[in-house]
Structures are given as structure tokens and as C-alpha cells.
Amino acid sequence: MDLNITGQRAFISGSTQGIGYAIARGLATEGASVILNGRTTERVKEAVARLRAEVPGADVTGIAADFGDAAAVDRLTEQLADQQDGIEILVNNVGLFGLSPFTEVDDATWQAYLEVNLMSAIRLSRRLITPMLTRGSGRILLISSESGVNVPGDMVHYGVTKAAMIALGNGLAKLTRGTGVTVNTILGGPTYSEGVAGAVQQVADAQGLEAEAMKGAIIGANRTSLLERFIEPDEIANLAVYLSSPRAAATNGAALRADGGVLTTLM
């Protein structure tokens, strides 16, 4: 199926690895011009080179910005707003993730999670939605999590920010009434990104187990999802790429699950 996004310009926050990179690769494969983003210039350059190698002929550029720094985000949004043809696809993916007892999460950590996970999407969407509405076309995606619906007790700070992203997507979609712009949210489940793989390896090393055995114990053996395995980043990306296309014009204001059945088994 041709998704009809050839030549469209897409910005994906937090896209030097993991889900963000997989989404960027999926969009580039479909012919979109993609702008990668990471915290450092070095990481962005490496990701741009990698994606160009994986998708020969793809139009790939990058902009470094730390979403924990409001001034850096302001500079980024200025750069995006100055794009000659405008940003037609905005994927709000960047996010912090971590386990911690609720009583040990201090105000500074809460503020950091809110800045990166929520305010990044607010700042980017606030700047880019008006040109989309003026053109009468555009796509805004928010990459949230099933943890925003069923908030884990050991990740309350994370879950709260993901719940807020779902609310943000719901509200923004109401601003698009009668236009060709859509705003949708993806509720991802446990995904085996580079960050998660590193955490699994650390736990496995601490317990003297092979990483694959630990991976299976966390997901498969405990039967925490209908899928009974970690989701691969490309499996989240497949949904994101579709929602970015004109083929998804009738899907707006939705919170779509790509959670492997986690919410089905827990609710």
C-alpha cells in the first residue's frame, strides 16, 4: 500500500535510537523527508549517517536539542518553524523512563519528567499546529504508553506524564475540527528498545542470568501480556507511520493501543 507521504517533512523528537529511530526509518522508507533529534550533535550525526545507510537515497537531516532545557527547545522550534515547506508530520516521542519508589522521587525529578515527557510535546505542538491548520493538512502524533492508563506503582512519575500526554492529544484534536489535520496518541507497551535492553542486561548480570532468560522472565514467563514477549520498536513504528499518512484521515483524537495486550490482561 502506498501511504502517499513521499516528500512530506517529518520531525521526530528523541529519534537517535529506539522507537523514535524506528519511526523515522519507517517514514523515510515511505519517502518522507525526516529530521532526527537527539540531545547531542554527535549522536544526531551518527543517527543521520546510520539512517542514510539503511535507507539509501532518503532525505535525512538532524537537529540536536535537549528537551530538558526550555531555551534549547525554543531554539529548536524556531528552526522548525523556519522550514521552507513547513513540518507536515510531528511525532512527539522523546521521553524519560525509570523505576523509582514514589516517596523517593523528589521535586527536581518530577520537574525533569514533566519538562521532557510532557512540555516537549506542548511546546512543539503549540508552535507547529497553527501552520498545519492554516494549510489544512498535517499530522501530530504523541507516543504515550499503556502506563498512562494503568499507572505502575514503581513508576508513578512516568505514568502521570504519559497520562497527561493522552489528555493533551485529546484536547489538541478538538482544535482540528473540519480540517485535514489529525492528532492521535499511541499507547505503547513494553518495548525492547536499546534502553530497555541495557536495563535487562544489568538485572541479568546482577542475578547471574543470561539476558535472554531474564527477558523471558520479565514478559513471557510472568504472562504480563497477551503477546507474551517484548514489542519490537518497528511494531510501534508501523502504526505511527500509518497514522502519519493520508490513509489515516478518518482517525483523529484517538488513543490507539500497540501494547501487546497488556491492558486487556490487567483490566
N, C-alpha and C positions, 0 to 999 in steps of 0.2 A: 504494500500500500504506500503510495506517495503521500507524505504528510504535508506537502506544499509549504515547506518552510525554508526552501532554498533562498539564500541571500538575506534572510532576516537576521537582525543583530540581537544577540543574546548576552546578557551579563549574569554570571552565576557566582554568588558570593561563596567564599570558602571552597574553592574548586581545585586546589592543587592535589587533592587526594580524596579517597573515599567516595561517598555518594555524590558530592559536588562534581568531582572529576568525571565520574561515570555519566552524570547528566550532560556535562559539557561534551564528552566524547559522543554520546548519543545524538545530541543536537548537531555536532559537527559532521557526523556520518550522514545526517539527513540534509546537509548542505547549508546549515545556518552558519553565520559568522559569529564566533564565540569569543568572549572576553573572560579570561580566567582571573581569579583573585586569590591572593594569599597574604599572609602577614609580612613577608619579606620579599624583596626584589629577587633574591637568589632562588627562593622556592618557586616564585612565579615563572622565572626564566626556565627553570628545569621542567616545570609542568608544561609550559608552552612548547618546548622542544620535544618533549615526550609525546604530546598530543599530535603535533605535526608529523611525527614519525609514524604514529599509529593510524592516522587518517591522512594519507598523502593528498596534498592539494587543498587541505582545509584552510580556511581563513581564521587563524588563531592569533590573538594578542593577549596581553595581560596587564593588570594594574595591581600594584601592591598597596594594601591598606590594612591597618589593624583596627578591627571593628570595636575594640575596647577603648579606642581613642576617638572621641567625638570630633575633634578637629580634623583628624585624618579622614574620617567618614565624610565630613563636609567637603574636603578637597576632592574626594572620590566622586561624590555626587555632582560636583561642578564639572569634573571631567566627563562624566557620563552624559550630563545634560548638554554638553557641547558637542556630542557626537553628531556629525553632519546629518545622518539619516535617522537619528534617534534610536533608542533602545526599544525594541518591539517585544522582547521576551525578558522578563526579570525573574530570576529564580533566587529566592531568599533561602539560602541553605546554611550559611555559616552558623556555627553553634558550639558552645562549651558543653561538656558532658563529664559527669563524675559522680562517684558514690561518696556519701558522707552522712553521718547521723545528723538529723535536723538540729539538735541542740548545739552542734559543733560548727554550724555554718554561720559565720559572722556577717555583719552588715556589708563589709567590703566584698565578700564573695557573692552575696546576694546581688549587690550592685553590678558586679562584673558579669554575672549571668544575665541580668536584665539588659545591660548595655549590649552584649554580643548577641544573645538569642532573640531578644525582642526589639530593642531600639534600632538594631541594624535594619530590620525589616521595615520598621516605621519610617526611618529616615530615607531609605531608598525608595520605598513606595510613595511616600509623600512628594518626593521630587519628580518621580517618573510617571505617576499615574495621570497627571494633567496633560502632558503631551500625548499620551495614549488616547485619552478621552477626546482631545482635540482632533486627532487623526481618525478617531472612530475605530481603532483596532489596537490590540495589544494583549499580552498575557502576563499575569503576575501569579507566580506560584510561591507558596510557603511550605517549606519542608519541616513539618512538625513531627509528632511522634504519638504512638499509642500511649505513651507515658503522660501525655496531656489529657487523656481521658481517664485512665486508671493510674493515678499518680503513685509511684513506688515510695514506700516509707523511707527507703535509704537514698532517695533522690528527689526529695520534695522540692528543693530549689530548682532542679532541672524540670521536673514535671509542671511546676507552676508557670515557668516561662513558655513551655510548649502549649499549655492550655491557653495562655494569653495569645499565642500565635494563631490558634484556631479561632479565637474571638476576633482577632484583627482581620483575618481573612473573611470572616462572615460580615463584618462591618464594611470593609472595603468593597466587597461585591455589590453592596446596595448602592454604591456610588456609580456603578456602571450600567444602571438600568437603561435599556433602549439603545445601547451602544454595541460595538463589536469587541469590547474589552471584556475579559473574564478574569476572575480572581478565584483561585482554588487552593486548597490545602491538602497535602499528602500526609497521612498518619503512617509513618514507617514503623516497622517492628524491629526486633533485634537483628542488626545488620553486621556482617563480618567485614567491617572496614579496617584500614590499617591500624587505626587507634584501638579498636576492639581487639584485633589480633594481638597487638602488643600487650594489652591488659591480660588477655587469656594466657599468653606465654609467661608473663610474670607470675600469675597464680599457679600455673602448671609447674614452673621451676620451683616455687616455694613448697609445693606439695610433692615434688619428685615424680611428676607425671609427664607423659608426652602431651604436647599441645593439642593434638587431635583427640586424645582421650578426654582432656579437660573440656574441649569444645563440645564433645558429645554429652558430657555430664551436665553441662550448663543448659543445653537446649534439648537434646534428644532424649536422654535417659530420664530427665525430670518432666518430660511431656508438657512443657510450658506453652506449646503452640500446636496447632493442627499440622503445620508444616513439619514440625519435629526436627528442624535444623535452622541454622542461621540463614537469614536472607542475604543474597549477594547484592552488592551495590548496583549492578546492572539491572536487577529486578525492580528496584525503586526507580531507576533511571528510565526504564521502559514506559512506566506510567507518566513520569514527568514530561518526557518527550511528546507523548501523545497529547497531553493536556496543553502543551505549548503550541499545538498546531491548530489550523483552521478546522480540522476534523472534529475537534472537541468544542465547537462553538455553542452547543446546547448544554454544556456542563459549566455552570457558573455558581459561585457561592457554596460549593460542595467541599466536604471534608471526606476525602476518599482514602480507604484503608488499603495499605500494602504491608500488612502487619503479620502475615503468615498465620492468621487465625488466632493470634494471642488474645484479642478482645473477646472473641467467640468463646474461648475456653474459660475466661476469667469472669464473664458477666452472666 
